[in-house]
Amino acid sequence: MNMDGGLGPSLFPLHRCKTIHLVRHAQGKHNVEGETNYKAYLSSEYFDAPLTQLGWQQY
């Protein structure tokens, strides 16, 4: 199967390709604090920040 979804040769054979999964976590309290104070991202207080209400909806 080629990149267009059809059968036949492909420019990039599957055995030579890698799949990359991009995942974004839901909004946490560190995201909200980081918008107003960038240094909040470095705070150990937010190392494992809980989700905000919006974050739970995104989850």
C-alpha angles and dihedrals in degrees: 000000000000129000091271090060094254129117121259140065119337132207088234115038112218093238088061096047132085128211116228119197115201114201128179120199121230120264114287131189089260089062092055093047092044092058091065099030117025092196089067087078088066095049116114086216088074097042091116100015119188120241122263122230088266089049091056090052090050092048 
